[in-house]
Structures are given as structure tokens and as C-alpha cells.
Amino acid sequence: MSGGAHQTALLYHLGRTCQTIDELRTTLEMNSRQISDAASGLIQRGFVERVEAGCFQLTAEGHTAVANGERITSGPNGPHKSQRSPRQNTLRQRAWSAMRIRRRFSIPDLITDTALGDERGAANNLQRYVRSLRKAQVIRCLPVRVPGTAPSSPGFPQYTLVHDLGPVAPTLRRNGLVLFDHNSGQEIGL
């Protein structure tokens, strides 16, 4: 049996009178530790109260849960409230670190600093990321361009970091409509 099954068995076995762990152990197929753990879980849910050390009985909420046929399952008891931490050592995280160090950069600079050689489409990925950072006004384009590689090239746009948000790279959310800053936990609209 799992923790949820132990809690359910204990919930349906307890009544209005106080029962000790020894009494419960003789009637339920659980050891003292399992009974104690199940009782603790039910106390946290508000279904059981501890009358005295090692003696438990149902609360009014517990009686309602039994009357409604409630089953207790293992796992979270509510919605997930914490933020998922960003992945480490991604191309965009490395690019963000390079932007913070350089302060002035171009896409070729970022590719040189960050690409490990195994990323496909690194240039396109970084161009999309830089475009979103520009829309969020985290970086801005400078009027001076970096000379290009071809003789007729107009050169590469050069950018500067305007708002250093912190060490963790901001990520795009909601289909690219919002930039999320993991350092402050705030969303920046694009």
C-alpha cells in the first residue's frame, strides 16, 4: 500500500472515539510507523485530530470526507506554485552571459563566444532571441555597424545591453509575447 492508501484505510477505520496506535495495528494491516505517518497526513488535511499522544479520532471534516466517499491519493495537494528553473548551459544562457560581459556585441560575436558547434541554427536562434530582447527594451541597436565579411556587405548590427537583469537569462513565454526574468520573477511585455 502507498501513503495515500494508508491514509484512506485509516480515514475509513477511525470513528468518533479515540483509537490508539496499538488498537489500530491489530485491526489494520499496517505497522506502527505506517499508522503514525498516515495519521500525520490526515491531521494536515484536517480529517483527524490527535486527542492524546498516540490516540486519534475523526474531526467533523473527516466525517464529511467519509460520508462523501473521498479517496486520498499520493502527490501534491494543490496547484504547483513555484517557478520552473531555467535550463543550464543553453545557447541562449551562454549568449546572455556573453552580452553581460561584452556590453557591446553583434550576432557574430555571440556565435563566436557561445556556439559549441553542435547547435543547429545557432545564428537564427540568436537572431530571434536578440530581436525579442530588443522588443522588451533590454538591449538596443547602436547606429554604428561592425564591418561585414563580404566587400559589399553593409556590416552587422551592433547592440548594447541597456538593462542587466541578472545572471540567469530571460526566457520567452506565452508564444513569444512575454519575456520572463527569472532573477526578479517578473514578466516584461514585448
N, CA and C atoms as a LAMMPS dump frame, in Angstrom:
ITEM: TIMESTEP
0
ITEM: NUMBER OF ATOMS
570
ITEM: BOX BOUNDS ff ff ff
-5.0000000000000000e+02 5.0000000000000000e+02
-5.0000000000000000e+02 5.0000000000000000e+02
-5.0000000000000000e+02 5.0000000000000000e+02
ITEM: ATOMS id mol type element x y z
1 1 1 N 0.839 -1.19 0
2 1 2 C 0 0 0
3 1 3 C 0.876 1.243 0
4 2 1 N 0.388 2.278 -0.641
5 2 2 C 1.11 3.547 -0.669
6 2 3 C 0.614 4.441 0.456
7 3 1 N 1.253 5.635 0.597
8 3 2 C 0.859 6.58 1.638
9 3 3 C -0.588 6.998 1.532
10 4 1 N -1.064 7.236 0.298
11 4 2 C -2.46 7.62 0.104
12 4 3 C -3.409 6.502 0.477
13 5 1 N -3.027 5.269 0.168
14 5 2 C -3.868 4.117 0.514
15 5 3 C -3.908 3.921 2.026
16 6 1 N -2.777 4.128 2.699
17 6 2 C -2.747 4.018 4.156
18 6 3 C -3.648 5.071 4.791
19 7 1 N -3.586 6.286 4.263
20 7 2 C -4.42 7.362 4.802
21 7 3 C -5.897 7.062 4.589
22 8 1 N -6.231 6.553 3.406
23 8 2 C -7.626 6.223 3.118
24 8 3 C -8.116 5.125 4.049
25 9 1 N -7.302 4.067 4.247
26 9 2 C -7.696 2.973 5.136
27 9 3 C -7.903 3.477 6.559
28 10 1 N -7.009 4.318 7.028
29 10 2 C -7.131 4.855 8.384
30 10 3 C -8.341 5.782 8.495
31 11 1 N -8.574 6.586 7.489
32 11 2 C -9.711 7.504 7.489
33 11 3 C -11.018 6.74 7.659
34 12 1 N -11.188 5.625 6.929
35 12 2 C -12.431 4.865 6.977
36 12 3 C -12.516 3.953 8.194
37 13 1 N -11.41 3.749 8.895
38 13 2 C -11.425 2.889 10.072
39 13 3 C -11.694 3.676 11.359
40 14 1 N -11.242 4.918 11.408
41 14 2 C -11.436 5.722 12.608
42 14 3 C -12.893 6.142 12.739
43 15 1 N -13.288 6.415 13.962
44 15 2 C -14.65 6.875 14.217
45 15 3 C -14.631 8.054 15.158
46 16 1 N -15.718 8.203 15.906
47 16 2 C -15.849 9.331 16.831
48 16 3 C -15.072 9.116 18.122
49 17 1 N -14.72 7.886 18.426
50 17 2 C -13.968 7.625 19.657
51 17 3 C -12.485 7.514 19.349
52 18 1 N -11.681 7.851 20.326
53 18 2 C -10.231 7.841 20.178
54 18 3 C -9.723 6.401 20.096
55 19 1 N -8.865 6.138 19.115
56 19 2 C -8.259 4.806 18.972
57 19 3 C -6.748 4.961 19.016
58 20 1 N -6.095 4.063 19.736
59 20 2 C -4.644 4.123 19.884
60 20 3 C -3.969 3.419 18.71
61 21 1 N -2.681 3.659 18.588
62 21 2 C -1.903 3.015 17.515
63 21 3 C -1.926 1.514 17.697
64 22 1 N -1.835 1.015 18.948
65 22 2 C -1.856 -0.435 19.188
66 22 3 C -3.19 -1.044 18.756
67 23 1 N -4.314 -0.368 19.043
68 23 2 C -5.622 -0.866 18.627
69 23 3 C -5.728 -0.881 17.098
70 24 1 N -5.242 0.165 16.486
71 24 2 C -5.301 0.252 15.022
72 24 3 C -4.405 -0.795 14.368
73 25 1 N -3.251 -1.07 14.964
74 25 2 C -2.312 -2.046 14.395
75 25 3 C -2.911 -3.448 14.387
76 26 1 N -3.722 -3.801 15.392
77 26 2 C -4.317 -5.132 15.435
78 26 3 C -5.426 -5.297 14.403
79 27 1 N -6.121 -4.203 14.06
80 27 2 C -7.227 -4.329 13.103
81 27 3 C -6.838 -3.987 11.667
82 28 1 N -5.834 -3.137 11.493
83 28 2 C -5.381 -2.768 10.145
84 28 3 C -4.109 -3.542 9.803
85 29 1 N -3.859 -3.744 8.576
86 29 2 C -2.64 -4.438 8.146
87 29 3 C -1.524 -3.425 7.92
88 30 1 N -1.202 -2.675 8.983
89 30 2 C -0.148 -1.669 8.92
90 30 3 C 0.667 -1.742 10.206
91 31 1 N 1.941 -1.353 10.103
92 31 2 C 2.762 -1.28 11.309
93 31 3 C 2.591 0.09 11.972
94 32 1 N 3.204 0.259 13.115
95 32 2 C 3.038 1.496 13.896
96 32 3 C 3.501 2.723 13.121
97 33 1 N 4.598 2.58 12.392
98 33 2 C 5.14 3.715 11.624
99 33 3 C 4.181 4.134 10.521
100 34 1 N 3.616 3.152 9.811
101 34 2 C 2.678 3.46 8.737
102 34 3 C 1.422 4.141 9.285
103 35 1 N 0.952 3.693 10.437
104 35 2 C -0.226 4.305 11.057
105 35 3 C 0.091 5.741 11.473
106 36 1 N 1.248 5.925 12.087
107 36 2 C 1.653 7.263 12.525
108 36 3 C 1.795 8.215 11.338
109 37 1 N 2.43 7.758 10.25
110 37 2 C 2.588 8.594 9.051
111 37 3 C 1.24 8.924 8.418
112 38 1 N 0.353 7.913 8.349
113 38 2 C -0.969 8.143 7.763
114 38 3 C -1.758 9.124 8.618
115 39 1 N -1.672 8.988 9.933
116 39 2 C -2.381 9.897 10.828
117 39 3 C -1.853 11.317 10.672
118 40 1 N -0.534 11.465 10.526
119 40 2 C 0.048 12.8 10.328
120 40 3 C -0.484 13.443 9.056
121 41 1 N -0.555 12.659 7.975
122 41 2 C -1.091 13.181 6.716
123 41 3 C -2.545 13.591 6.845
124 42 1 N -3.328 12.791 7.582
125 42 2 C -4.744 13.122 7.773
126 42 3 C -4.921 14.334 8.688
127 43 1 N -4.023 14.498 9.64
128 43 2 C -4.072 15.676 10.502
129 43 3 C -3.794 16.932 9.683
130 44 1 N -2.824 16.861 8.767
131 44 2 C -2.523 18.007 7.908
132 44 3 C -3.711 18.37 7.024
133 45 1 N -4.464 17.392 6.622
134 45 2 C -5.649 17.646 5.787
135 45 3 C -6.842 18.126 6.615
136 46 1 N -6.75 17.996 7.944
137 46 2 C -7.834 18.413 8.815
138 46 3 C -8.886 17.348 9.026
139 47 1 N -8.612 16.088 8.648
140 47 2 C -9.583 14.999 8.779
141 47 3 C -9.484 14.281 10.115
142 48 1 N -8.343 14.344 10.769
143 48 2 C -8.109 13.607 12.009
144 48 3 C -7.508 14.565 13.025
145 49 1 N -7.814 14.306 14.299
146 49 2 C -7.177 15.068 15.363
147 49 3 C -6.523 14.104 16.34
148 50 1 N -5.466 14.585 16.955
149 50 2 C -4.747 13.8 17.953
150 50 3 C -5.302 14.209 19.313
151 51 1 N -6.021 13.291 19.957
152 51 2 C -6.635 13.58 21.242
153 51 3 C -5.573 13.573 22.337
154 52 1 N -4.709 12.597 22.297
155 52 2 C -3.559 12.499 23.193
156 52 3 C -2.478 11.757 22.436
157 53 1 N -1.326 11.638 23.012
158 53 2 C -0.2 11.001 22.309
159 53 3 C -0.581 9.587 21.877
160 54 1 N -0.538 9.334 20.58
161 54 2 C -0.815 8.016 20.021
162 54 3 C -2.275 7.635 19.972
163 55 1 N -3.183 8.59 20.128
164 55 2 C -4.616 8.306 20.101
165 55 3 C -5.296 9.295 19.153
166 56 1 N -6.009 8.756 18.156
167 56 2 C -6.562 9.579 17.076
168 56 3 C -8.053 9.363 16.918
169 57 1 N -8.757 10.412 16.436
170 57 2 C -10.165 10.301 16.079
171 57 3 C -10.482 11.267 14.944
172 58 1 N -11.6 11.037 14.269
173 58 2 C -12.006 11.881 13.137
174 58 3 C -12.511 13.234 13.615
175 59 1 N -12.294 14.244 12.78
176 59 2 C -12.877 15.562 13.006
177 59 3 C -14.193 15.624 12.236
178 60 1 N -14.874 16.746 12.326
179 60 2 C -16.116 16.929 11.559
180 60 3 C -15.822 16.871 10.059
181 61 1 N -14.697 17.456 9.655
182 61 2 C -14.31 17.389 8.238
183 61 3 C -14.013 15.956 7.819
184 62 1 N -13.43 15.187 8.724
185 62 2 C -13.151 13.775 8.441
186 62 3 C -14.421 12.986 8.238
187 63 1 N -15.435 13.244 9.074
188 63 2 C -16.73 12.562 8.919
189 63 3 C -17.37 12.937 7.587
190 64 1 N -17.251 14.201 7.202
191 64 2 C -17.786 14.65 5.905
192 64 3 C -17.06 13.955 4.766
193 65 1 N -15.738 13.829 4.876
194 65 2 C -14.96 13.153 3.834
195 65 3 C -15.377 11.695 3.701
196 66 1 N -15.619 11.017 4.833
197 66 2 C -16.062 9.612 4.799
198 66 3 C -17.451 9.534 4.176
199 67 1 N -18.33 10.445 4.566
200 67 2 C -19.696 10.444 4.023
201 67 3 C -19.698 10.689 2.519
202 68 1 N -18.748 11.507 2.032
203 68 2 C -18.654 11.794 0.593
204 68 3 C -17.884 10.736 -0.174
205 69 1 N -17.334 9.738 0.531
206 69 2 C -16.592 8.669 -0.132
207 69 3 C -15.248 9.117 -0.684
208 70 1 N -14.62 10.074 -0.025
209 70 2 C -13.358 10.628 -0.513
210 70 3 C -12.234 9.605 -0.445
211 71 1 N -11.432 9.571 -1.49
212 71 2 C -10.234 8.728 -1.557
213 71 3 C -9.032 9.638 -1.561
214 72 1 N -8.015 9.276 -0.791
215 72 2 C -6.813 10.087 -0.7
216 72 3 C -5.746 9.469 -1.584
217 73 1 N -5.177 10.282 -2.429
218 73 2 C -4.13 9.806 -3.326
219 73 3 C -2.816 10.481 -2.96
220 74 1 N -1.74 9.855 -3.337
221 74 2 C -0.445 10.468 -3.079
222 74 3 C -0.212 11.566 -4.104
223 75 1 N 0.72 12.452 -3.821
224 75 2 C 1.031 13.517 -4.752
225 75 3 C 0.682 14.865 -4.173
226 76 1 N 0.811 15.907 -4.981
227 76 2 C 0.561 17.259 -4.489
228 76 3 C -0.884 17.45 -4.067
229 77 1 N -1.091 18.291 -3.069
230 77 2 C -2.436 18.576 -2.569
231 77 3 C -3.044 19.818 -3.181
232 78 1 N -2.311 20.511 -4.036
233 78 2 C -2.821 21.738 -4.629
234 78 3 C -2.064 22.073 -5.895
235 79 1 N -2.31 23.237 -6.445
236 79 2 C -1.614 23.621 -7.672
237 79 3 C -0.134 23.861 -7.416
238 80 1 N 0.649 23.632 -8.447
239 80 2 C 2.093 23.849 -8.372
240 80 3 C 2.347 25.347 -8.411
241 81 1 N 2.977 25.89 -7.359
242 81 2 C 3.098 27.343 -7.24
243 81 3 C 4.494 27.861 -7.53
244 82 1 N 5.477 27.014 -7.538
245 82 2 C 6.833 27.525 -7.75
246 82 3 C 7.152 27.602 -9.241
247 83 1 N 8.125 28.415 -9.568
248 83 2 C 8.545 28.587 -10.952
249 83 3 C 9.533 27.5 -11.335
250 84 1 N 9.421 27.039 -12.545
251 84 2 C 10.372 26.07 -13.042
252 84 3 C 11.693 26.79 -13.284
253 85 1 N 12.767 26.182 -12.819
254 85 2 C 14.065 26.826 -13.013
255 85 3 C 14.498 26.655 -14.464
256 86 1 N 15.175 27.643 -15.01
257 86 2 C 15.584 27.554 -16.412
258 86 3 C 16.681 26.512 -16.6
259 87 1 N 16.794 26.024 -17.812
260 87 2 C 17.84 25.051 -18.119
261 87 3 C 19.201 25.721 -18.061
262 88 1 N 20.176 24.94 -17.683
263 88 2 C 21.534 25.444 -17.59
264 88 3 C 22.284 25.182 -18.896
265 89 1 N 23.243 26.007 -19.185
266 89 2 C 24.167 25.842 -20.303
267 89 3 C 23.479 25.706 -21.664
268 90 1 N 22.449 26.471 -21.89
269 90 2 C 21.838 26.511 -23.215
270 90 3 C 22.536 27.589 -24.038
271 91 1 N 22.291 27.576 -25.335
272 91 2 C 22.881 28.58 -26.216
273 91 3 C 22.473 29.987 -25.769
274 92 1 N 21.215 30.172 -25.442
275 92 2 C 20.736 31.498 -25.044
276 92 3 C 21.302 31.912 -23.681
277 93 1 N 21.48 30.971 -22.773
278 93 2 C 22.089 31.312 -21.484
279 93 3 C 23.543 31.736 -21.683
280 94 1 N 24.266 31.012 -22.529
281 94 2 C 25.659 31.384 -22.816
282 94 3 C 25.712 32.743 -23.513
283 95 1 N 24.756 32.98 -24.428
284 95 2 C 24.716 34.267 -25.134
285 95 3 C 24.413 35.402 -24.154
286 96 1 N 23.493 35.168 -23.225
287 96 2 C 23.164 36.187 -22.234
288 96 3 C 24.399 36.519 -21.388
289 97 1 N 25.145 35.506 -20.989
290 97 2 C 26.38 35.736 -20.217
291 97 3 C 27.383 36.543 -21.028
292 98 1 N 27.492 36.223 -22.317
293 98 2 C 28.406 36.967 -23.19
294 98 3 C 27.949 38.416 -23.336
295 99 1 N 26.646 38.64 -23.443
296 99 2 C 26.123 40.012 -23.541
297 99 3 C 26.459 40.803 -22.277
298 100 1 N 26.332 40.171 -21.128
299 100 2 C 26.624 40.854 -19.856
300 100 3 C 28.114 41.188 -19.739
301 101 1 N 28.962 40.331 -20.278
302 101 2 C 30.408 40.576 -20.204
303 101 3 C 30.825 41.633 -21.218
304 102 1 N 30.391 41.479 -22.464
305 102 2 C 30.819 42.379 -23.544
306 102 3 C 30.187 43.76 -23.474
307 103 1 N 28.912 43.822 -23.143
308 103 2 C 28.105 45.053 -23.149
309 103 3 C 27.81 45.562 -24.561
310 104 1 N 28.758 45.494 -25.489
311 104 2 C 28.536 45.836 -26.906
312 104 3 C 28.867 44.586 -27.706
313 105 1 N 27.961 44.193 -28.595
314 105 2 C 28.144 42.915 -29.286
315 105 3 C 27.357 42.904 -30.588
316 106 1 N 27.698 41.938 -31.419
317 106 2 C 26.951 41.672 -32.653
318 106 3 C 26.613 40.182 -32.641
319 107 1 N 25.773 39.763 -33.563
320 107 2 C 25.41 38.342 -33.652
321 107 3 C 26.658 37.477 -33.899
322 108 1 N 27.553 37.859 -34.833
323 108 2 C 28.768 37.045 -34.997
324 108 3 C 29.616 36.964 -33.721
325 109 1 N 29.654 38.046 -32.942
326 109 2 C 30.369 37.992 -31.659
327 109 3 C 29.756 36.931 -30.75
328 110 1 N 28.435 36.914 -30.668
329 110 2 C 27.749 35.951 -29.808
330 110 3 C 27.965 34.524 -30.285
331 111 1 N 27.939 34.34 -31.612
332 111 2 C 28.164 32.995 -32.143
333 111 3 C 29.571 32.529 -31.797
334 112 1 N 30.539 33.407 -31.954
335 112 2 C 31.926 33.062 -31.626
336 112 3 C 32.065 32.721 -30.141
337 113 1 N 31.399 33.489 -29.298
338 113 2 C 31.517 33.294 -27.845
339 113 3 C 30.755 32.089 -27.326
340 114 1 N 29.667 31.716 -27.98
341 114 2 C 28.75 30.76 -27.352
342 114 3 C 28.553 29.436 -28.073
343 115 1 N 28.657 29.407 -29.386
344 115 2 C 28.33 28.184 -30.114
345 115 3 C 29.383 27.114 -29.857
346 116 1 N 28.907 25.924 -29.517
347 116 2 C 29.813 24.809 -29.259
348 116 3 C 30.04 23.971 -30.507
349 117 1 N 29.291 24.254 -31.539
350 117 2 C 29.466 23.524 -32.788
351 117 3 C 28.395 22.469 -33.019
352 118 1 N 27.704 22.055 -31.966
353 118 2 C 26.689 21.023 -32.137
354 118 3 C 25.269 21.584 -32.226
355 119 1 N 25.109 22.902 -32.084
356 119 2 C 23.786 23.502 -32.216
357 119 3 C 23.494 23.774 -33.683
358 120 1 N 22.344 23.309 -34.124
359 120 2 C 21.92 23.615 -35.486
360 120 3 C 21.138 24.919 -35.466
361 121 1 N 21.399 25.771 -36.393
362 121 2 C 20.663 27.03 -36.492
363 121 3 C 20.992 28.006 -35.378
364 122 1 N 22.226 28 -34.894
365 122 2 C 22.615 28.882 -33.792
366 122 3 C 22.408 30.35 -34.17
367 123 1 N 22.752 30.729 -35.396
368 123 2 C 22.618 32.127 -35.82
369 123 3 C 21.147 32.551 -35.809
370 124 1 N 20.266 31.708 -36.365
371 124 2 C 18.835 32.044 -36.378
372 124 3 C 18.275 32.112 -34.958
373 125 1 N 18.678 31.179 -34.123
374 125 2 C 18.226 31.15 -32.733
375 125 3 C 18.632 32.441 -32.023
376 126 1 N 19.878 32.834 -32.173
377 126 2 C 20.361 34.05 -31.513
378 126 3 C 19.717 35.308 -32.095
379 127 1 N 19.455 35.321 -33.406
380 127 2 C 18.784 36.478 -34.005
381 127 3 C 17.373 36.645 -33.434
382 128 1 N 16.646 35.539 -33.267
383 128 2 C 15.3 35.602 -32.685
384 128 3 C 15.363 36.085 -31.231
385 129 1 N 16.354 35.58 -30.497
386 129 2 C 16.499 35.964 -29.092
387 129 3 C 16.848 37.449 -28.966
388 130 1 N 17.779 37.915 -29.789
389 130 2 C 18.167 39.33 -29.771
390 130 3 C 16.983 40.206 -30.169
391 131 1 N 16.19 39.759 -31.137
392 131 2 C 15.006 40.523 -31.56
393 131 3 C 14.019 40.661 -30.399
394 132 1 N 13.805 39.577 -29.644
395 132 2 C 12.885 39.684 -28.501
396 132 3 C 13.447 40.56 -27.4
397 133 1 N 14.749 40.489 -27.165
398 133 2 C 15.359 41.356 -26.154
399 133 3 C 15.246 42.828 -26.562
400 134 1 N 15.333 43.087 -27.875
401 134 2 C 15.153 44.473 -28.364
402 134 3 C 13.72 44.931 -28.15
403 135 1 N 12.745 44.068 -28.448
404 135 2 C 11.342 44.433 -28.262
405 135 3 C 11.034 44.728 -26.796
406 136 1 N 11.69 44.008 -25.903
407 136 2 C 11.484 44.222 -24.466
408 136 3 C 12.329 45.377 -23.933
409 137 1 N 13.119 45.981 -24.813
410 137 2 C 13.992 47.115 -24.483
411 137 3 C 15.039 46.763 -23.428
412 138 1 N 15.494 45.505 -23.468
413 138 2 C 16.587 45.068 -22.599
414 138 3 C 17.908 45.408 -23.278
415 139 1 N 17.928 45.326 -24.604
416 139 2 C 19.095 45.752 -25.388
417 139 3 C 18.607 46.742 -26.442
418 140 1 N 19.534 47.476 -27.024
419 140 2 C 19.153 48.37 -28.118
420 140 3 C 20.227 48.313 -29.197
421 141 1 N 19.815 48.663 -30.392
422 141 2 C 20.71 48.645 -31.549
423 141 3 C 21.468 49.964 -31.607
424 142 1 N 22.763 49.856 -31.854
425 142 2 C 23.607 51.047 -31.97
426 142 3 C 23.626 51.515 -33.425
427 143 1 N 23.866 52.804 -33.667
428 143 2 C 23.892 53.301 -35.044
429 143 3 C 25.123 52.816 -35.822
430 144 1 N 26.183 52.461 -35.152
431 144 2 C 27.419 52.021 -35.807
432 144 3 C 27.359 50.513 -36.042
433 145 1 N 27.741 50.082 -37.258
434 145 2 C 27.745 48.662 -37.583
435 145 3 C 29.157 48.111 -37.531
436 146 1 N 29.252 46.811 -37.32
437 146 2 C 30.534 46.108 -37.353
438 146 3 C 30.783 45.716 -38.801
439 147 1 N 31.991 45.907 -39.312
440 147 2 C 32.25 45.555 -40.719
441 147 3 C 31.901 44.096 -41.01
442 148 1 N 31.3 43.879 -42.198
443 148 2 C 30.91 42.54 -42.614
444 148 3 C 32.064 41.773 -43.217
445 149 1 N 31.805 40.543 -43.618
446 149 2 C 32.852 39.688 -44.175
447 149 3 C 32.999 39.865 -45.686
448 150 1 N 31.934 40.223 -46.363
449 150 2 C 31.997 40.412 -47.811
450 150 3 C 32.321 41.877 -48.125
451 151 1 N 33.013 42.155 -49.261
452 151 2 C 33.364 43.542 -49.597
453 151 3 C 32.151 44.458 -49.75
454 152 1 N 31.023 43.922 -50.226
455 152 2 C 29.839 44.77 -50.436
456 152 3 C 28.868 44.725 -49.249
457 153 1 N 29.262 44.074 -48.175
458 153 2 C 28.378 43.924 -47.01
459 153 3 C 28.194 45.253 -46.289
460 154 1 N 26.957 45.544 -45.888
461 154 2 C 26.736 46.772 -45.114
462 154 3 C 27.219 46.625 -43.663
463 155 1 N 27.593 45.428 -43.28
464 155 2 C 28.066 45.195 -41.921
465 155 3 C 26.982 44.57 -41.055
466 156 1 N 27.371 44.22 -39.836
467 156 2 C 26.446 43.587 -38.9
468 156 3 C 25.981 44.608 -37.871
469 157 1 N 24.702 44.574 -37.528
470 157 2 C 24.222 45.496 -36.498
471 157 3 C 24.948 45.228 -35.172
472 158 1 N 25.199 46.295 -34.447
473 158 2 C 25.847 46.171 -33.15
474 158 3 C 24.835 46.577 -32.083
475 159 1 N 24.835 45.846 -30.975
476 159 2 C 23.862 46.061 -29.906
477 159 3 C 24.589 46.39 -28.612
478 160 1 N 23.829 46.975 -27.682
479 160 2 C 24.36 47.222 -26.353
480 160 3 C 23.323 46.797 -25.324
481 161 1 N 23.796 46.307 -24.209
482 161 2 C 22.923 45.878 -23.126
483 161 3 C 22.492 47.109 -22.332
484 162 1 N 21.187 47.345 -22.267
485 162 2 C 20.65 48.513 -21.578
486 162 3 C 20.276 48.162 -20.135
487 163 1 N 19.613 47.024 -19.949
488 163 2 C 19.164 46.584 -18.622
489 163 3 C 19.773 45.219 -18.323
490 164 1 N 20.725 45.192 -17.403
491 164 2 C 21.31 43.924 -16.974
492 164 3 C 20.374 43.328 -15.931
493 165 1 N 19.622 42.305 -16.321
494 165 2 C 18.601 41.731 -15.447
495 165 3 C 19.157 40.765 -14.41
496 166 1 N 20.394 40.336 -14.575
497 166 2 C 20.987 39.39 -13.631
498 166 3 C 21.614 38.219 -14.347
499 167 1 N 22.156 37.258 -13.609
500 167 2 C 22.919 36.179 -14.219
501 167 3 C 22.091 35.165 -15.021
502 168 1 N 20.826 34.976 -14.678
503 168 2 C 20.011 33.991 -15.387
504 168 3 C 19.348 34.661 -16.588
505 169 1 N 19.479 34.032 -17.74
506 169 2 C 18.953 34.606 -18.982
507 169 3 C 17.432 34.686 -18.952
508 170 1 N 16.859 35.802 -19.41
509 170 2 C 15.403 35.869 -19.533
510 170 3 C 14.927 34.925 -20.631
511 171 1 N 13.743 34.372 -20.458
512 171 2 C 13.203 33.422 -21.428
513 171 3 C 11.879 33.925 -21.98
514 172 1 N 11.549 33.454 -23.168
515 172 2 C 10.289 33.822 -23.813
516 172 3 C 9.181 32.905 -23.317
517 173 1 N 8.006 33.497 -23.099
518 173 2 C 6.846 32.732 -22.664
519 173 3 C 5.631 33.184 -23.441
520 174 1 N 4.577 32.383 -23.33
521 174 2 C 3.301 32.656 -24
522 174 3 C 3.485 32.903 -25.484
523 175 1 N 4.058 31.943 -26.141
524 175 2 C 4.28 32.007 -27.594
525 175 3 C 5.062 33.238 -28.014
526 176 1 N 6.03 33.632 -27.22
527 176 2 C 6.896 34.741 -27.584
528 176 3 C 6.318 36.114 -27.327
529 177 1 N 5.244 36.213 -26.557
530 177 2 C 4.622 37.508 -26.284
531 177 3 C 5.152 38.162 -25.018
532 178 1 N 5.805 37.381 -24.162
533 178 2 C 6.275 37.886 -22.876
534 178 3 C 7.682 37.383 -22.634
535 179 1 N 8.521 38.255 -22.093
536 179 2 C 9.87 37.88 -21.691
537 179 3 C 9.843 37.739 -20.173
538 180 1 N 10.251 36.585 -19.658
539 180 2 C 10.217 36.338 -18.214
540 180 3 C 11.615 36.45 -17.64
541 181 1 N 11.766 37.309 -16.632
542 181 2 C 13.041 37.492 -15.953
543 181 3 C 13.07 36.573 -14.737
544 182 1 N 13.892 35.531 -14.796
545 182 2 C 13.981 34.558 -13.702
546 182 3 C 14.642 35.159 -12.465
547 183 1 N 15.418 36.196 -12.621
548 183 2 C 16.116 36.798 -11.489
549 183 3 C 15.158 37.54 -10.568
550 184 1 N 14.218 38.261 -11.135
551 184 2 C 13.269 39.029 -10.319
552 184 3 C 11.889 38.384 -10.27
553 185 1 N 11.63 37.419 -11.156
554 185 2 C 10.324 36.773 -11.197
555 185 3 C 9.254 37.607 -11.883
556 186 1 N 9.673 38.608 -12.67
557 186 2 C 8.716 39.496 -13.315
558 186 3 C 8.648 39.21 -14.813
559 187 1 N 7.479 39.517 -15.376
560 187 2 C 7.277 39.4 -16.812
561 187 3 C 7.438 40.769 -17.455
562 188 1 N 8.054 40.771 -18.63
563 188 2 C 8.256 42.003 -19.389
564 188 3 C 7.521 41.825 -20.709
565 189 1 N 6.552 42.678 -20.976
566 189 2 C 5.797 42.589 -22.218
567 189 3 C 6.641 43.031 -23.407
568 190 1 N 6.39 42.425 -24.558
569 190 2 C 7.134 42.777 -25.756
570 190 3 C 6.341 43.778 -26.578
